[in-house]
Amino acid sequence: MRYQDERLPEGAVKAGETPIMNQDNVFPGILEKHMAPKGKWGRIVVIKGTLEYIWEDSPEKVYTIDPEHPLVIEPERYHRVVIKGDVEFKVEFYKVEGKGMGKTDKDAQRPGESFL
């Protein structure tokens, strides 16, 4: 298992979060290639079970997310989540003042924007 060892940037302020999802009610968009809401960082928090997480630019590195190992989502980087069993989780979104986001992809799918 590969866990991520990153934290949200200093000064991150919570801007919103999804409802708790599970294998039966997960928003389909997060199972496909997508990005976080524009200008936002994300943090996946697993309450029960495990998820797999893949950055589209390095698909050979599959990360495991569990209740003890949340995962930080960088802005403007394509990713997807893989569900392989019973799980409960949510995605939190954060704004970071003064942290440049670089160029945004205006055509990217951003399923989390409706939770801000």
All heavy atoms as an XYZ file, in Angstrom:
941
protein
N       0.838     -1.181      0.000
C       0.000      0.000      0.000
C       0.877      1.237      0.000
O       1.896      1.277      0.669
C      -0.904      0.019      1.221
C      -1.955     -1.020      1.211
S      -3.064     -0.772      2.620
C      -4.067     -2.188      2.421
N       0.473      2.202     -0.747
C       1.198      3.465     -0.830
C       0.306      4.555     -0.261
O      -0.805      4.766     -0.726
C       1.521      3.758     -2.291
C       2.231      5.069     -2.517
C       2.388      5.287     -3.997
N       3.030      4.140     -4.570
C       4.081      4.177     -5.363
N       4.584      5.313     -5.711
N       4.615      3.094     -5.836
N       0.817      5.258      0.760
C       0.071      6.351      1.367
C       0.727      7.664      0.997
O       1.939      7.745      0.838
C       0.045      6.221      2.893
C      -0.578      4.941      3.375
C       0.191      3.973      3.997
C      -1.937      4.701      3.208
C      -0.377      2.791      4.446
C      -2.513      3.528      3.648
C      -1.727      2.568      4.273
O      -2.296      1.410      4.707
N      -0.072      8.693      0.905
C       0.458     10.025      0.625
C       0.878     10.673      1.945
O       0.212     10.501      2.962
C      -0.612     10.885     -0.036
C      -0.116     12.259     -0.432
C      -1.260     13.186     -0.758
O      -2.114     13.428      0.082
N      -1.289     13.670     -1.980
N       1.967     11.403      1.911
C       2.454     12.076      3.114
C       2.504     13.580      2.868
O       3.549     14.192      2.958
C       3.837     11.539      3.487
C       4.309     12.042      4.835
O       3.460     12.356      5.687
O       5.530     12.153      5.030
N       1.364     14.157      2.506
C       1.283     15.592      2.263
C       0.200     16.195      3.134
O      -0.770     15.533      3.478
C       0.965     15.882      0.791
C       2.121     15.614     -0.126
C       1.859     16.136     -1.523
O       1.241     17.215     -1.652
O       2.271     15.458     -2.468
N       0.396     17.461      3.453
C      -0.592     18.210      4.232
C      -1.086     19.378      3.387
O      -0.423     19.794      2.444
C       0.032     18.732      5.511
C       0.512     17.621      6.426
C       0.951     18.183      7.773
N       1.543     17.167      8.608
C       0.866     16.327      9.373
N      -0.443     16.379      9.391
N       1.482     15.432     10.114
N      -2.228     19.906      3.763
C      -2.724     21.110      3.097
C      -1.742     22.249      3.357
O      -1.072     22.279      4.396
C      -4.097     21.487      3.654
C      -5.250     20.582      3.247
C      -6.452     20.818      4.141
C      -5.606     20.810      1.787
N      -1.627     23.190      2.433
C      -0.741     24.336      2.644
C      -1.154     25.140      3.881
O      -2.332     25.175      4.248
C      -0.920     25.181      1.379
C      -1.488     24.264      0.371
C      -2.287     23.244      1.130
N      -0.199     25.782      4.476
C      -0.472     26.634      5.627
C      -1.470     27.719      5.228
O      -1.408     28.264      4.131
C       0.824     27.282      6.103
C       0.681     27.969      7.437
C       2.016     28.393      7.998
O       2.993     27.634      7.870
O       2.059     29.493      8.556
N      -2.398     28.009      6.104
C      -3.398     29.037      5.843
C      -4.618     28.544      5.091
O      -5.490     29.344      4.739
N      -4.720     27.243      4.832
C      -5.885     26.702      4.122
C      -7.154     26.932      4.935
O      -7.187     26.682      6.135
C      -5.693     25.209      3.851
N      -8.191     27.427      4.262
C      -9.475     27.707      4.909
C     -10.538     26.857      4.218
O     -10.678     26.904      2.986
C      -9.832     29.207      4.789
C     -11.213     29.475      5.368
C      -8.783     30.060      5.472
N     -11.300     26.122      5.007
C     -12.321     25.238      4.437
C     -13.387     26.057      3.716
O     -13.919     27.019      4.258
C     -12.948     24.390      5.535
C     -13.781     23.254      5.006
C     -14.159     22.340      6.149
C     -14.931     21.148      5.671
N     -15.338     20.315      6.799
N     -13.698     25.639      2.475
C     -14.677     26.340      1.647
C     -15.951     25.525      1.431
O     -16.959     26.052      0.984
C     -14.059     26.679      0.290
N     -15.902     24.221      1.732
C     -17.062     23.367      1.542
C     -16.668     21.911      1.593
O     -15.491     21.574      1.723
N     -17.657     21.042      1.502
C     -17.398     19.605      1.472
C     -18.579     18.880      0.862
O     -19.698     19.390      0.854
C     -17.087     19.054      2.863
C     -18.254     19.044      3.820
C     -17.876     18.506      5.195
O     -16.760     18.760      5.662
O     -18.721     17.832      5.801
N     -18.335     17.690      0.372
C     -19.401     16.857     -0.170
C     -20.144     16.194      0.985
O     -19.618     16.105      2.095
C     -18.839     15.736     -1.074
O     -18.086     14.819     -0.274
C     -18.008     16.281     -2.208
N     -21.334     15.689      0.731
C     -21.966     14.812      1.725
C     -21.127     13.531      1.836
O     -20.283     13.252      0.973
C     -23.332     14.503      1.122
C     -23.537     15.463      0.012
C     -22.187     15.912     -0.431
N     -21.396     12.742      2.839
C     -20.717     11.448      2.960
C     -21.222     10.551      1.837
O     -22.426     10.428      1.611
C     -20.965     10.828      4.339
C     -20.291     11.697      5.405
C     -20.435      9.391      4.390
C     -20.561     11.285      6.827
N     -20.275      9.945      1.140
C     -20.592      9.048      0.027
C     -20.183      7.627      0.396
O     -19.343      7.426      1.263
C     -19.841      9.483     -1.231
C     -20.249     10.829     -1.770
S     -19.272     11.316     -3.220
C     -17.901     12.160     -2.393
N     -20.761      6.669     -0.326
C     -20.355      5.271     -0.184
C     -20.377      4.618     -1.560
O     -20.610      5.290     -2.566
C     -21.253      4.535      0.827
C     -22.704      4.507      0.400
O     -23.037      4.285     -0.765
N     -23.603      4.732      1.356
N     -20.137      3.326     -1.600
C     -20.066      2.618     -2.873
C     -21.381      2.658     -3.641
O     -21.403      2.482     -4.859
C     -19.605      1.168     -2.654
C     -20.569      0.302     -1.879
C     -20.539      0.525     -0.366
O     -19.689      1.239      0.159
N     -21.485     -0.096      0.327
N     -22.490      2.920     -2.955
C     -23.797      2.927     -3.614
C     -24.248      4.306     -4.080
O     -25.023      4.410     -5.021
C     -24.862      2.353     -2.671
C     -24.583      0.906     -2.301
O     -24.137      0.140     -3.184
O     -24.789      0.547     -1.130
N     -23.778      5.377     -3.416
C     -24.263      6.712     -3.771
C     -23.156      7.669     -4.219
O     -23.368      8.867     -4.271
C     -25.036      7.328     -2.600
C     -24.143      7.718     -1.434
O     -22.945      7.491     -1.435
N     -24.746      8.310     -0.418
N     -21.992      7.136     -4.552
C     -20.865      7.978     -4.966
C     -21.246      8.796     -6.201
O     -21.969      8.323     -7.076
C     -19.608      7.118     -5.234
C     -19.826      6.166     -6.392
C     -18.396      7.988     -5.469
N     -20.785     10.044     -6.237
C     -21.013     10.881     -7.410
C     -20.162     10.337     -8.550
O     -18.934     10.303     -8.436
C     -20.669     12.335     -7.106
C     -21.427     12.871     -5.931
C     -20.770     13.265     -4.788
C     -22.810     12.955     -5.969
C     -21.471     13.733     -3.693
C     -23.524     13.424     -4.872
C     -22.852     13.806     -3.732
N     -20.772      9.897     -9.649
C     -20.037      9.217    -10.719
C     -18.844     10.007    -11.258
O     -17.848      9.421    -11.657
C     -21.093      9.005    -11.810
C     -22.395      9.117    -11.121
C     -22.193     10.018     -9.950
N     -18.918     11.328    -11.256
C     -17.840     12.141    -11.813
C     -16.502     11.943    -11.144
O     -15.456     12.122    -11.769
N     -16.503     11.550     -9.867
C     -15.199     11.398     -9.201
C     -14.540     10.060     -9.515
O     -13.376      9.862     -9.202
C     -15.269     11.641     -7.682
C     -16.001     10.534     -6.969
C     -15.870     12.988     -7.373
C     -15.857     10.626     -5.466
N     -15.285      9.169    -10.154
C     -14.711      7.885    -10.558
C     -14.031      7.987    -11.925
O     -13.421      7.030    -12.382
C     -15.804      6.808    -10.588
C     -16.529      6.582     -9.256
C     -17.653      5.579     -9.439
C     -15.573      6.158     -8.163
N     -14.162      9.143    -12.554
C     -13.558      9.391    -13.861
C     -12.539     10.514    -13.742
O     -12.491     11.227    -12.741
C     -14.652      9.773    -14.857
C     -15.692      8.682    -15.020
C     -16.861      9.128    -15.875
O     -16.788     10.181    -16.528
O     -17.872      8.407    -15.879
N     -11.757     10.708    -14.770
C     -10.748     11.769    -14.808
C     -11.413     13.132    -14.586
O     -12.340     13.493    -15.297
C     -10.056     11.733    -16.178
C      -9.051     12.816    -16.409
C      -8.465     12.664    -17.808
C      -7.640     13.862    -18.193
N      -7.068     13.715    -19.537
N     -10.927     13.863    -13.567
C     -11.490     15.177    -13.247
C     -10.483     15.994    -12.444
O      -9.408     15.518    -12.111
C     -12.799     15.028    -12.468
C     -12.620     14.502    -11.083
N     -12.377     13.174    -10.815
C     -12.641     15.129     -9.885
C     -12.261     13.004     -9.517
N     -12.402     14.182     -8.919
N     -10.861     17.234    -12.116
C     -10.041     18.118    -11.290
C     -10.871     18.650    -10.136
O     -12.098     18.624    -10.167
C      -9.518     19.307    -12.099
C      -8.419     18.981    -13.052
S      -7.753     20.520    -13.745
C      -6.578     19.850    -14.899
N     -10.170     19.180     -9.137
C     -10.829     19.860     -8.017
C     -11.462     21.146     -8.537
O     -11.114     21.633     -9.615
C      -9.806     20.165     -6.932
N     -12.381     21.733     -7.764
C     -12.944     23.031     -8.171
C     -11.830     24.050     -8.415
O     -10.781     24.007     -7.762
C     -13.804     23.420     -6.970
C     -14.171     22.123     -6.326
C     -12.960     21.252     -6.506
N     -12.068     24.970     -9.337
C     -11.049     25.975     -9.686
C     -10.562     26.717     -8.448
O     -11.362     27.192     -7.641
C     -11.610     26.974    -10.689
C     -11.716     26.415    -12.071
C     -12.185     27.475    -13.048
C     -12.398     26.845    -14.417
N     -12.972     27.774    -15.360
N      -9.237     26.793     -8.335
C      -8.628     27.542     -7.257
C      -8.727     26.894     -5.888
O      -8.441     27.521     -4.882
N      -9.134     25.644     -5.819
C      -9.312     24.974     -4.535
C      -8.399     23.751     -4.416
O      -8.072     23.101     -5.391
C     -10.761     24.511     -4.343
C     -11.801     25.589     -4.460
C     -11.665     26.647     -3.412
C     -12.754     27.691     -3.461
N     -12.679     28.608     -4.582
N      -8.009     23.481     -3.186
C      -7.337     22.244     -2.821
C      -8.403     21.306     -2.295
O      -9.447     21.741     -1.814
C      -6.311     22.497     -1.720
C      -5.126     23.286     -2.171
C      -5.094     24.618     -2.481
C      -3.813     22.803     -2.384
N      -3.834     24.985     -2.859
C      -3.016     23.886     -2.804
C      -3.217     21.552     -2.248
C      -1.675     23.762     -3.098
C      -1.868     21.426     -2.531
C      -1.110     22.518     -2.956
N      -8.176     20.018     -2.362
C      -9.112     19.041     -1.818
C      -8.437     18.170     -0.784
O      -7.211     18.113     -0.688
N      -9.260     17.513     -0.003
C      -8.756     16.553      0.983
C      -9.798     15.452      1.090
O     -10.953     15.716      1.452
C      -8.542     17.230      2.329
C      -7.968     16.326      3.393
C      -7.589     17.176      4.623
N      -7.054     16.352      5.667
C      -7.734     15.936      6.729
N      -8.996     16.289      6.883
N      -7.163     15.194      7.634
N      -9.415     14.219      0.759
C     -10.334     13.091      0.859
C     -10.181     12.471      2.238
O      -9.073     12.117      2.651
C     -10.061     12.030     -0.224
C     -10.188     12.641     -1.613
C     -11.023     10.851     -0.055
C      -9.884     11.681     -2.734
N     -11.313     12.350      2.930
C     -11.341     11.791      4.274
C     -12.202     10.526      4.229
O     -13.391     10.591      3.904
C     -11.945     12.801      5.276
C     -12.025     12.188      6.663
C     -11.139     14.087      5.285
N     -11.591      9.386      4.532
C     -12.315      8.120      4.577
C     -12.757      7.868      6.012
O     -11.960      7.980      6.948
C     -11.441      6.960      4.054
C     -12.107      5.618      4.320
C     -11.173      7.124      2.567
N     -14.020      7.553      6.177
C     -14.589      7.288      7.491
C     -14.556      5.791      7.800
O     -14.265      5.378      8.913
C     -16.033      7.831      7.555
C     -15.990      9.346      7.324
C     -16.725      7.476      8.858
C     -17.263      9.928      6.799
N     -14.828      4.991      6.759
C     -14.848      3.532      6.910
C     -14.376      2.900      5.607
O     -14.767      3.338      4.527
C     -16.268      3.075      7.233
C     -16.434      1.575      7.391
C     -17.860      1.213      7.712
C     -18.615      1.018      6.419
N     -19.972      0.507      6.578
N     -13.538      1.896      5.697
C     -13.060      1.184      4.518
C     -11.847      1.846      3.890
O     -11.111      2.567      4.562
N     -11.645      1.591      2.590
C     -10.516      2.173      1.864
C     -10.935      2.575      0.454
O     -11.903      2.055     -0.094
C      -9.327      1.189      1.736
O      -9.749      0.042      0.991
C      -8.791      0.762      3.083
N     -10.171      3.504     -0.096
C     -10.308      3.940     -1.492
C      -8.941      3.840     -2.141
O      -7.915      3.901     -1.458
C     -10.712      5.414     -1.567
C     -12.107      5.836     -1.203
C     -12.203      7.356     -1.238
C     -13.102      5.241     -2.176
N      -8.934      3.755     -3.444
C      -7.690      3.920     -4.194
C      -7.769      5.248     -4.930
O      -8.849      5.686     -5.334
C      -7.491      2.769     -5.182
C      -7.173      1.473     -4.485
C      -6.878      0.347     -5.449
O      -7.058      0.507     -6.681
O      -6.473     -0.724     -4.973
N      -6.617      5.877     -5.109
C      -6.552      7.207     -5.719
C      -5.447      7.195     -6.752
O      -4.341      6.694     -6.495
C      -6.239      8.241     -4.637
C      -6.221      9.654     -5.141
C      -7.361     10.432     -5.106
C      -5.052     10.212     -5.640
C      -7.345     11.747     -5.557
C      -5.025     11.519     -6.086
C      -6.169     12.280     -6.051
O      -6.134     13.568     -6.497
N      -5.723      7.775     -7.924
C      -4.761      7.773     -9.021
C      -4.632      9.175     -9.598
O      -5.631      9.799     -9.975
C      -5.203      6.793    -10.128
C      -5.286      5.372     -9.542
C      -4.254      6.857    -11.322
C      -5.979      4.372    -10.435
N      -3.396      9.676     -9.664
C      -3.102     10.903    -10.417
C      -2.980     10.475    -11.868
O      -2.235      9.550    -12.189
C      -1.776     11.529     -9.965
C      -1.784     12.109     -8.592
C      -1.130     11.627     -7.498
C      -2.462     13.296     -8.159
N      -1.366     12.442     -6.410
C      -2.182     13.471     -6.788
C      -3.287     14.219     -8.792
C      -2.687     14.532     -6.047
C      -3.788     15.277     -8.054
C      -3.488     15.429     -6.702
N      -3.682     11.131    -12.763
C      -3.679     10.737    -14.168
C      -2.302     10.892    -14.828
O      -2.014     10.198    -15.799
C      -4.733     11.522    -14.951
C      -6.150     11.194    -14.548
C      -6.584      9.781    -14.897
O      -6.042      9.175    -15.836
O      -7.496      9.269    -14.219
N      -1.451     11.779    -14.288
C      -0.127     11.948    -14.892
C       0.898     10.944    -14.366
O       2.034     10.907    -14.833
C       0.384     13.381    -14.715
C       0.468     13.816    -13.264
O       0.129     13.026    -12.359
O       0.856     14.971    -13.030
N       0.524     10.106    -13.403
C       1.407      9.024    -12.938
C       0.549      7.840    -12.490
O       0.515      7.484    -11.310
C       2.332      9.504    -11.807
O       1.595     10.043    -10.744
N      -0.167      7.217    -13.449
C      -1.132      6.166    -13.118
C      -0.515      4.903    -12.523
O      -1.227      4.083    -11.938
C      -1.812      5.868    -14.460
C      -0.832      6.300    -15.491
C      -0.099      7.470    -14.890
N       0.785      4.756    -12.634
C       1.446      3.582    -12.059
C       1.533      3.670    -10.531
O       1.740      2.659     -9.865
C       2.846      3.391    -12.666
C       3.875      4.418    -12.231
C       3.753      5.786    -12.916
O       2.911      5.970    -13.804
O       4.514      6.678    -12.524
N       1.341      4.851     -9.969
C       1.384      5.050     -8.512
C      -0.043      5.108     -7.986
O      -0.717      6.118     -8.118
C       2.118      6.340     -8.166
C       3.571      6.333     -8.538
C       4.198      7.662     -8.158
C       5.642      7.706     -8.608
N       6.226      9.038     -8.358
N      -0.499      4.031     -7.406
C      -1.846      3.971     -6.853
C      -1.738      4.180     -5.339
O      -1.012      3.458     -4.655
C      -2.519      2.620     -7.165
C      -3.904      2.542     -6.533
C      -2.593      2.411     -8.672
N      -2.459      5.182     -4.833
C      -2.427      5.502     -3.407
C      -3.636      4.887     -2.717
O      -4.718      4.799     -3.292
C      -2.454      7.022     -3.197
C      -1.184      7.679     -3.651
C      -1.040      8.124     -4.961
C      -0.124      7.851     -2.780
C       0.136      8.726     -5.388
C       1.060      8.450     -3.192
C       1.180      8.883     -4.500
O       2.340      9.459     -4.917
N      -3.439      4.471     -1.473
C      -4.519      3.961     -0.644
C      -4.916      5.056      0.342
O      -4.053      5.683      0.955
C      -4.074      2.701      0.121
O      -3.717      1.695     -0.828
C      -5.187      2.180      1.020
N      -6.222      5.270      0.493
C      -6.755      6.225      1.447
C      -7.604      5.431      2.431
O      -8.468      4.662      2.023
C      -7.633      7.291      0.756
C      -6.924      7.883     -0.460
C      -8.017      8.383      1.749
C      -7.833      8.731     -1.322
N      -7.338      5.608      3.719
C      -8.117      4.942      4.756
C      -8.349      5.936      5.897
O      -7.892      7.080      5.811
C      -7.448      3.642      5.209
C      -6.102      3.837      5.874
O      -5.830      4.917      6.444
O      -5.290      2.894      5.855
N      -9.065      5.534      6.960
C      -9.361      6.493      8.027
C      -8.124      7.129      8.672
O      -8.218      8.235      9.211
C     -10.159      5.664      9.039
C     -10.847      4.632      8.194
C      -9.810      4.281      7.150
N      -7.000      6.485      8.622
C      -5.783      7.041      9.224
C      -4.892      7.755      8.221
O      -3.883      8.351      8.597
C      -5.008      5.931      9.922
C      -5.767      5.345     11.094
C      -5.027      4.215     11.767
O      -3.803      4.094     11.590
O      -5.694      3.447     12.484
N      -5.231      7.694      6.950
C      -4.405      8.274      5.895
C      -5.261      9.048      4.887
O      -5.574      8.529      3.812
C      -3.617      7.179      5.166
C      -2.728      6.401      6.068
N      -3.121      5.213      6.651
C      -1.474      6.656      6.497
C      -2.132      4.762      7.396
N      -1.126      5.610      7.329
N      -5.655     10.298      5.210
C      -6.375     11.111      4.217
C      -5.434     11.468      3.068
O      -4.224     11.227      3.159
C      -6.787     12.355      5.021
C      -5.811     12.429      6.136
C      -5.398     11.020      6.446
N      -5.974     12.052      2.028
C      -5.156     12.403      0.872
C      -5.454     13.830      0.443
O      -6.619     14.227      0.354
C      -5.437     11.441     -0.284
C      -4.538     11.633     -1.492
C      -3.966     10.302     -1.949
C      -5.284     12.308     -2.618
N      -4.399     14.602      0.192
C      -4.520     15.988     -0.253
C      -4.526     16.027     -1.778
O      -3.689     15.406     -2.430
C      -3.358     16.844      0.301
C      -3.371     18.237     -0.302
C      -3.437     16.917      1.825
N      -5.483     16.762     -2.333
C      -5.633     16.896     -3.784
C      -5.106     18.255     -4.201
O      -5.618     19.291     -3.770
C      -7.113     16.763     -4.196
C      -7.679     15.426     -3.728
C      -7.261     16.931     -5.710
C      -9.183     15.335     -3.835
N      -4.108     18.247     -5.039
C      -3.541     19.490     -5.556
C      -4.482     20.087     -6.600
O      -5.109     19.358     -7.360
C      -2.199     19.221     -6.234
C      -1.164     18.631     -5.329
C       0.054     18.143     -6.106
O       0.292     18.623     -7.238
O       0.749     17.263     -5.584
N      -4.554     21.414     -6.663
C      -5.392     22.027     -7.704
C      -4.784     21.825     -9.093
O      -3.566     21.674     -9.229
C      -5.415     23.506     -7.320
C      -4.301     23.701     -6.373
C      -3.948     22.377     -5.776
N      -5.643     21.805    -10.074
C      -5.257     21.740    -11.485
C      -4.390     20.524    -11.823
O      -3.475     20.587    -12.627
C      -4.566     23.031    -11.921
C      -5.466     24.253    -11.839
C      -6.807     24.080    -12.550
O      -6.843     23.693    -13.725
O      -7.840     24.341    -11.899
N      -4.724     19.396    -11.206
C      -4.051     18.141    -11.532
C      -5.133     17.065    -11.654
O      -5.888     16.811    -10.722
C      -3.049     17.781    -10.431
C      -2.171     16.618    -10.794
C      -1.071     16.422     -9.781
N      -0.291     15.232    -10.103
C       0.553     14.656     -9.267
N       0.775     15.182     -8.073
N       1.209     13.564     -9.626
N      -5.199     16.444    -12.825
C      -6.222     15.428    -13.076
C      -6.011     14.206    -12.183
O      -4.882     13.777    -11.950
C      -6.183     14.973    -14.537
C      -6.876     15.919    -15.480
C      -6.145     16.713    -16.354
C      -8.259     16.002    -15.512
C      -6.786     17.574    -17.239
C      -8.914     16.853    -16.391
C      -8.169     17.638    -17.249
O      -8.797     18.486    -18.116
N      -7.142     13.645    -11.728
C      -7.101     12.482    -10.850
C      -8.430     11.743    -10.928
O      -9.378     12.212    -11.543
C      -6.821     12.916     -9.406
C      -7.843     13.880     -8.882
N      -7.771     15.243     -9.105
C      -8.983     13.684     -8.171
C      -8.801     15.842     -8.538
N      -9.555     14.918     -7.973
N      -8.472     10.583    -10.243
C      -9.728      9.830    -10.111
C      -9.648      8.937     -8.875
O      -8.561      8.649     -8.370
C     -10.042      9.006    -11.346
C      -9.041      7.937    -11.670
C      -9.373      7.290    -13.017
N      -8.200      6.687    -13.585
C      -7.907      5.396    -13.490
N      -8.718      4.585    -12.850
N      -6.810      4.925    -14.043
N     -10.807      8.508     -8.422
C     -10.934      7.643     -7.255
C     -11.448      6.290     -7.726
O     -12.268      6.213     -8.645
C     -11.911      8.272     -6.233
C     -12.231      7.316     -5.111
C     -11.343      9.567     -5.686
N     -10.966      5.214     -7.090
C     -11.407      3.858     -7.413
C     -11.978      3.230     -6.140
O     -11.313      3.217     -5.102
C     -10.238      2.997     -7.944
C     -10.702      1.586     -8.234
C      -9.620      3.638     -9.179
N     -13.195      2.727     -6.231
C     -13.849      2.056     -5.101
C     -13.774      0.560     -5.323
O     -14.134      0.070     -6.392
C     -15.315      2.507     -4.977
C     -15.368      3.992     -4.617
C     -16.060      1.662     -3.946
C     -16.763      4.549     -4.535
N     -13.324     -0.165     -4.286
C     -13.201     -1.619     -4.403
C     -13.846     -2.347     -3.237
O     -13.360     -3.368     -2.806
C     -11.725     -2.000     -4.498
C     -11.091     -1.515     -5.771
C      -9.831     -2.257     -6.061
C      -9.364     -1.920     -7.455
N      -8.294     -2.728     -7.907
N     -14.926     -1.816     -2.700
C     -15.601     -2.472     -1.584
C     -16.390     -1.468     -0.771
O     -16.618     -0.331     -1.186
N     -16.819     -1.900      0.409
C     -17.588     -1.034      1.290
C     -16.720      0.115      1.773
O     -15.618     -0.101      2.281
C     -18.096     -1.817      2.500
C     -19.170     -2.832      2.134
O     -19.756     -2.704      1.041
O     -19.430     -3.737      2.940
N     -17.234      1.331      1.631
C     -16.474      2.518      2.013
C     -17.435      3.659      2.329
O     -18.542      3.699      1.786
C     -15.489      2.933      0.888
C     -16.235      3.381     -0.357
C     -14.511      3.983      1.346
N     -17.018      4.541      3.232
C     -17.706      5.808      3.480
C     -16.638      6.882      3.470
O     -15.593      6.736      4.127
C     -18.426      5.801      4.833
C     -19.638      4.907      4.865
C     -20.377      4.981      6.187
O     -20.025      5.813      7.055
O     -21.318      4.192      6.355
N     -16.897      7.972      2.737
C     -15.895      9.035      2.622
C     -16.549     10.342      2.225
O     -17.707     10.379      1.812
C     -14.818      8.651      1.619
C     -15.298      8.601      0.186
C     -15.032      9.649     -0.680
C     -16.018      7.517     -0.288
C     -15.479      9.618     -2.001
C     -16.463      7.471     -1.596
C     -16.197      8.522     -2.456
N     -15.775     11.422      2.342
C     -16.204     12.729      1.867
C     -14.979     13.447      1.315
O     -13.834     13.059      1.575
C     -16.841     13.557      2.987
C     -15.883     13.902      4.109
C     -16.581     14.699      5.179
C     -15.629     14.998      6.334
N     -16.268     15.837      7.346
N     -15.243     14.500      0.549
C     -14.159     15.330      0.020
C     -14.363     16.739      0.563
O     -15.443     17.315      0.410
C     -14.146     15.349     -1.523
C     -12.952     16.165     -2.025
C     -14.112     13.935     -2.090
N     -13.333     17.266      1.216
C     -13.349     18.635      1.723
C     -12.610     19.523      0.730
O     -11.647     19.078      0.106
C     -12.649     18.703      3.081
C     -13.268     17.805      4.121
C     -12.434     17.692      5.386
O     -11.218     18.018      5.356
O     -12.995     17.265      6.407
N     -13.049     20.776      0.605
C     -12.408     21.715     -0.315
C     -11.900     22.923      0.463
O     -12.584     23.423      1.362
C     -13.388     22.149     -1.404
C     -13.900     20.993     -2.204
C     -15.190     20.528     -2.030
C     -13.078     20.341     -3.112
C     -15.660     19.447     -2.757
C     -13.537     19.259     -3.838
C     -14.828     18.808     -3.663
N     -10.707     23.392      0.095
C     -10.032     24.474      0.804
C      -9.540     25.540     -0.154
O      -9.092     25.232     -1.257
C      -8.831     23.929      1.586
C      -9.233     23.023      2.715
C      -9.507     21.679      2.490
C      -9.358     23.512      4.006
C      -9.896     20.841      3.525
C      -9.746     22.684      5.050
C     -10.005     21.353      4.800
O     -10.400     20.530      5.830
N      -9.600     26.780      0.325
C      -9.023     27.920     -0.401
C      -7.741     28.297      0.320
O      -7.691     28.286      1.545
C     -10.001     29.090     -0.394
C      -9.485     30.291     -1.164
C     -10.620     31.227     -1.503
C     -10.156     32.436     -2.265
N      -9.458     32.198     -3.481
N      -6.719     28.633     -0.466
C      -5.438     29.036      0.104
C      -5.071     30.387     -0.494
O      -4.779     30.484     -1.689
C      -4.332     27.995     -0.193
C      -3.018     28.447      0.413
C      -4.739     26.621      0.334
N      -5.140     31.440      0.320
C      -4.824     32.792     -0.149
C      -3.359     32.882     -0.565
O      -2.480     32.331      0.100
C      -5.103     33.822      0.953
C      -6.564     33.993      1.274
C      -7.391     34.527      0.123
O      -6.877     35.335     -0.687
O      -8.556     34.113      0.003
N      -3.127     33.574     -1.685
C      -1.768     33.835     -2.128
C      -1.044     32.643     -2.710
O       0.119     32.727     -3.060
N      -1.709     31.516     -2.827
C      -1.076     30.320     -3.392
C      -1.491     30.233     -4.847
O      -2.640     29.922     -5.164
C      -1.530     29.078     -2.613
C      -0.784     27.837     -2.939
C       0.499     27.776     -2.157
C       1.110     26.401     -2.313
N       2.407     26.312     -1.744
N      -0.560     30.565     -5.738
C      -0.875     30.573     -7.162
C      -1.310     29.213     -7.663
O      -0.730     28.201     -7.297
N      -2.328     29.195     -8.494
C      -2.844     27.941     -9.023
C      -2.301     27.644    -10.414
O      -2.529     26.593    -10.954
C      -4.378     27.985     -9.098
C      -5.059     28.121     -7.765
S      -4.689     26.739     -6.700
C      -4.343     27.603     -5.189
N      -1.622     28.600    -11.003
C      -1.133     28.371    -12.353
C      -2.268     28.425    -13.352
O      -3.365     28.887    -13.068
N      -2.004     27.929    -14.523
C      -2.993     27.934    -15.598
C      -4.096     26.913    -15.307
O      -3.820     25.793    -14.905
C      -2.295     27.593    -16.905
C      -3.181     27.691    -18.107
C      -2.412     27.414    -19.374
C      -3.352     27.498    -20.562
N      -2.690     27.170    -21.805
N      -5.354     27.318    -15.521
C      -6.462     26.401    -15.297
C      -6.935     25.810    -16.617
O      -6.820     26.423    -17.665
C      -7.647     27.103    -14.604
O      -8.123     28.145    -15.442
C      -7.249     27.656    -13.253
N      -7.469     24.606    -16.532
C      -8.034     23.927    -17.694
C      -9.532     24.221    -17.697
O     -10.288     23.658    -16.894
C      -7.760     22.430    -17.601
C      -8.264     21.661    -18.805
O      -9.125     22.184    -19.556
O      -7.812     20.516    -19.003
N      -9.955     25.120    -18.572
C     -11.360     25.532    -18.592
C     -12.312     24.424    -19.021
O     -13.512     24.505    -18.778
C     -11.542     26.764    -19.481
C     -11.259     26.536    -20.943
C     -11.472     27.820    -21.741
C     -11.041     27.627    -23.162
N     -12.043     27.199    -24.058
N     -11.801     23.359    -19.641
C     -12.647     22.270    -20.092
C     -12.707     21.090    -19.123
O     -13.389     20.109    -19.376
C     -12.148     21.758    -21.455
C     -12.253     22.836    -22.522
O     -13.237     23.603    -22.507
O     -11.331     22.928    -23.369
N     -11.991     21.188    -18.012
C     -11.931     20.074    -17.062
C     -13.279     19.830    -16.390
O     -14.000     20.766    -16.082
C     -10.868     20.353    -15.999
N     -13.590     18.557    -16.186
C     -14.749     18.194    -15.372
C     -14.391     18.496    -13.916
O     -13.316     18.135    -13.461
C     -15.082     16.717    -15.543
C     -15.511     16.340    -16.936
C     -16.807     17.037    -17.321
O     -17.758     17.094    -16.555
N     -16.846     17.575    -18.532
N     -15.280     19.162    -13.189
C     -15.032     19.542    -11.786
C     -16.288     19.242    -10.956
O     -17.032     20.146    -10.608
C     -14.675     21.028    -11.721
C     -13.392     21.346    -12.485
C     -13.110     22.845    -12.470
N     -12.024     23.200    -13.355
C     -10.738     23.218    -13.004
N     -10.395     22.880    -11.801
N      -9.816     23.554    -13.879
N     -16.519     17.950    -10.656
C     -17.761     17.581     -9.971
C     -17.919     18.187     -8.579
O     -19.032     18.269     -8.066
C     -17.707     16.060     -9.910
C     -16.286     15.701    -10.144
C     -15.685     16.801    -10.957
N     -16.848     18.654     -7.951
C     -16.957     19.205     -6.607
C     -17.438     20.635     -6.523
O     -17.752     21.122     -5.434
N     -17.525     21.332     -7.649
C     -17.886     22.752     -7.603
C     -19.259     23.013     -7.007
O     -19.478     24.067     -6.420
C     -17.751     23.398     -8.987
C     -16.302     23.493     -9.383
C     -16.016     24.596    -10.397
O     -16.954     25.134    -11.009
O     -14.821     24.902    -10.545
N     -20.151     22.076     -7.093
C     -21.501     22.310     -6.565
C     -21.545     22.247     -5.033
O     -22.583     22.524     -4.440
C     -22.483     21.296     -7.154
O     -22.112     19.977     -6.822
N     -20.429     21.920     -4.381
C     -20.408     21.817     -2.923
C     -19.688     22.979     -2.252
O     -19.381     22.943     -1.071
C     -19.775     20.489     -2.505
C     -20.525     19.328     -3.062
C     -20.042     18.636     -4.153
C     -21.755     18.976     -2.540
C     -20.749     17.584     -4.698
C     -22.473     17.933     -3.081
C     -21.978     17.225     -4.168
N     -19.430     24.046     -3.013
C     -18.759     25.209     -2.438
C     -19.765     26.261     -2.033
O     -20.824     26.372     -2.546
C     -17.782     25.796     -3.452
C     -16.647     24.864     -3.838
C     -15.795     25.505     -4.905
C     -15.797     24.504     -2.647
